[in-house]
Amino acid sequence: MQYNITPAQLGQRPQVQLPDPRILEHIGEEGMRKLISEHYDLLKQSNIRGLFPPTDEGFEMAKQHSADFFIQICGGERHFDKNRGAPRMVGRHAPFSITLEARRIWLESYIMILSTLDMSDELKQSFWNYLDIFSIWMVNTPSESNNQFHS
């Protein structure tokens, strides 16, 4: 399977398609939480670790929020809405300096996780297509800056 990263520019908002709900049917909520946790663990060791909460408690909470979001967008329980309100992810990410380089690192970390996942290429592709385009929306900073978590 090819994990192509779509070229992006700051301010783009391309059409994004939700992942196939069969992804969640296949891996379940716990599987999604594990996928997100492993992704965050990679990010914690990456050059964009400063975008995430510095404390273990905050980092674990960020994992939970992200997993809740991905469970919801894959057709599962609306945990994110119930616990945090409407996603409005562009606004939620606005306080963080997200560059094209940060996007690339975020996506490459997902490639490492998805490539080992026991799931059909069709479902992986559906999830990847969402991640690839969704991540374009989050880019909000034109060049490298002080990528630090701010509460």
C-alpha positions in Angstrom: 0.0 0.0 0.0 1.2 3.5 -0.8 0.9 6.2 1.8 1.1 9.3 -0.3 1.2 12.7 1.4 -0.8 15.3 -0.5 1.1 18.5 -1.1 -0.5 21.3 1.0 -0.4 25.0 1.5 -1.3 27.0 4.5 -5.1 27.9 4.5 -6.2 25.1 2.2 -9.5 23.4 3.1 -9.9 20.5 0.7 -13.0 18.3 0.8 -12.4 15.5 3.3 -14.3 12.2 3.4 -14.9 10.4 6.7 -13.2 7.0 7.1 -15.1 3.8 6.3 -17.0 2.8 9.5 -15.9 -0.8 8.9 -12.5 0.3 10.3 -14.0 0.7 13.8 -16.1 -2.5 13.3 -12.8 -4.3 12.5 -10.6 -3.0 15.3 -13.2 -1.9 17.9 -13.0 1.0 20.3 -10.1 -0.6 22.2 -8.2 -1.2 19.0 -8.7 2.5 18.0 -7.5 3.6 21.4 -4.4 1.4 21.0 -3.7 2.8 17.5 -4.0 6.4 18.8 -1.9 5.7 21.9 0.9 4.1 19.8 0.8 7.1 17.4 1.1 9.6 20.3 3.9 7.6 21.8 5.8 8.0 18.5 5.0 11.7 18.5 6.3 12.1 22.1 9.7 11.0 20.7 9.6 13.2 17.6 10.6 16.7 16.7 7.0 17.9 17.4 6.8 16.6 20.9 6.5 20.2 22.1 3.1 20.4 20.6 1.8 18.0 23.2 1.2 18.3 27.0 4.5 18.0 28.9 3.0 16.1 31.8 2.1 12.4 31.7 -1.4 13.2 32.9 -1.9 15.8 30.2 -0.4 13.5 27.6 -2.7 10.6 28.5 -5.7 13.0 28.4 -4.7 14.2 24.9 -4.5 10.5 23.8 -8.0 10.0 25.2 -9.4 13.1 23.5 -7.9 12.1 20.2 -9.1 8.5 20.4 -12.6 9.8 21.3 -12.5 11.9 18.2 -11.4 9.1 15.9 -13.9 6.7 17.3 -16.6 9.2 16.6 -15.6 10.1 13.1 -15.4 6.3 12.3 -19.0 6.0 13.2 -18.7 5.0 16.8 -20.0 6.4 20.0 -20.0 10.2 20.2 -17.5 10.3 23.1 -15.9 13.5 21.9 -19.1 15.4 21.6 -20.3 14.2 25.0 -17.0 15.0 26.8 -15.7 18.1 24.9 -18.5 19.5 22.7 -18.5 19.8 18.9 -15.0 18.9 17.5 -14.3 22.2 15.6 -10.7 20.8 15.2 -9.3 23.8 13.3 -10.2 26.1 16.2 -9.0 23.6 18.8 -5.6 23.4 17.1 -5.3 27.2 16.5 -3.2 27.8 19.7 -0.5 25.5 18.4 2.0 26.3 15.7 1.3 23.5 13.1 3.6 23.8 10.1 3.8 21.7 7.0 6.8 19.9 8.6 4.8 19.1 11.7 2.0 17.7 9.5 4.6 15.6 7.7 6.0 14.2 11.0 2.4 13.5 12.3 1.5 11.7 9.1 4.8 9.7 8.9 4.2 8.6 12.4 0.8 7.3 11.4 2.4 5.4 8.5 4.6 3.5 10.9 1.5 2.5 12.9 -0.8 1.7 10.0 1.7 -0.3 8.1 1.8 -2.9 11.0 -1.9 -2.9 11.6 -3.8 -6.2 10.8 -6.4 -4.6 8.5 -7.2 -4.8 4.8 -5.4 -2.3 2.5 -8.8 -1.0 1.5 -9.6 0.0 5.1 -6.1 1.3 5.8 -6.5 3.4 2.6 -9.8 4.9 3.8 -8.3 5.8 7.1 -5.1 7.2 5.5 -7.1 9.3 3.0 -9.0 10.9 5.9 -5.7 11.6 7.9 -4.0 13.0 4.8 -6.7 15.5 4.0 -7.8 16.3 7.6 -4.2 17.2 8.4 -4.1 19.8 5.7 -6.8 21.7 7.6 -4.7 21.8 10.8 -1.7 23.5 9.2 -1.8 27.1 10.6 1.8 28.4 10.6 3.8 29.2 7.6 7.3 28.3 8.9 8.9 26.6 11.8 8.3 28.5 15.0 8.3 27.8 18.7 6.3 24.5 18.7 5.5 24.3 22.4 2.4 23.2 24.2 0.4 26.0 25.8 -2.4 25.3 28.1 
